[in-house]
Amino acid sequence: MATLFAVMLPLGVIGVWQWVILGLVVLLLFGGKKIPELMHGLGKGVKSFKAGMKDAEKDIEEIRAEIVKDDEPKKVDDKKEEK
């Protein structure tokens, strides 16, 4: 872990000029026409990922509700047996 930190330390924080240079390199590599297509694909991917996360959260909540629903009758039955 210390060696990784020692390697990354000289890199420092990416500043404004580094972002500008990175943007120019991307522009040169992909061209002006391909960048909107790449961003559109990236946007679709992010949207799909968010939809998947919402579906997973919904499934988890449904399972949690089923577990709570299954546990409630047992608690009521336990109280009836104690009386």
Buried (B, 14 or more C-beta within 10 A) or exposed (E): EEEEEEEEEEEEEEEEEEEEEEEEEEEEEEEEEEBEEEEEEEEEEEEEEEEEEEEEEEEEEEEEEEEEEEEEEEEEEEEEEEE
